[in-house]
Amino acid sequence: MWKVRGTPSRNHKRHWLVEQKLLHFVDRFHQYVMDRVFHNSWLELCKGMSAAGSLDEVIEVHEAYLLSIQRQCFVVPDKLWALIASRIKNILELALDFYTIQQTLSSGGATLAIKAS
């Protein structure tokens, strides 16, 4: 059973604040991946491909492109990047759980099961 702390309007404000912070994080992370990672890396790949004079150079440019994307998306086997990736994954999972709970509560609580963490 939910414990009621404070007035309903105060609880609503807290709910709204958490929702907005999660939405902001997800939006900023999406913007980072699209603008900083994919767009900039794609421009570098195109620039490198046009400057490549041999097949070996094309392969080298492509490998650099893949490594750059992996590093910027936190999927390289490095302890620091793995830690950052796990934190980001936890926050994204929290956002999904929050959405699931919100949908469950808005539909009367009977249609969706809430995943116990």
C-alpha positions, 0 to 999 in steps of 0.5 A: 500500500502506498504511504501518503506523505504530504498533500495530494498536490505536493505528491503530484508536484513530486511526480511531475518533477521526477517525470520531467527530470527523467524526460530531460535526461532521455531527451539529452542523451538522445540528442547527444547520440544523434548529434555528437556521435552519429552526425559528427562521426558520419561527417568524419567518415565521409571526409576520410572516405573522400581522402582515402586513396586505397582500399587499405585507407578506406578500411582504416577510416571505417575502423576508426569510424566504428571505434569512435562510435563505440567509444562515444556510445560507451561500449568499449571494454574499458572500466571507466566507459563500462561504469558510465554505460552501466549508470546510463543504463540504470537511469534509462531502466528507471525511466522505463519503470517509471513509465510502466508504473505511470501507465499501470496507475492511469489504467487502473492498475490491472492491465500491466504488471510492475517489474519488481527490481 
